[in-house]
Amino acid sequence: MPRQIRFPKTKRERAMSAQLAALNERLEVIERRHCKLQNTVEALGREAGVSVGSPCSHCDESYMLIKNGHMYCPHCGHRRTM
């Protein structure tokens, strides 16, 4: 198989590569932070006797919290029994 020749990147290609690398780094930081926050919320829920359920079907801005047979959304206040 012939060896592929790689020409030097243009200024635009270098800028796009740098931007892509920066976005990739930001995404990795956000994913790590998200995992930490998720672990913290789950632990707080266990300590308070509350479970985290599915996303709210009413506003889709928060997860439903489950306690004592009831589900409620902390964002919009939507409630329902289980």
Residue pairs with C-beta under 8 A, 6 or more apart in sequence:
9 17
41 52
42 52
45 51
45 52
45 65
49 67
50 65
50 66
50 67
51 65
51 66
51 67
52 63
52 64
52 65
52 66
53 63
53 64
53 65
53 66
53 71
54 63
54 64
55 62
55 63
55 64
56 62
56 63
56 64
56 73
56 75
56 76
56 78
57 78
58 73
58 76
58 78
59 73
59 75
59 76
59 78
61 73
61 75
61 76
62 73
62 74
62 75
62 76
63 73
64 71
64 72
64 73
65 71
65 72
65 73
65 74
66 82
69 81
69 82
70 79
70 80
70 81
70 82
71 79
71 80
71 81
71 82
72 78
72 79
72 80
73 79
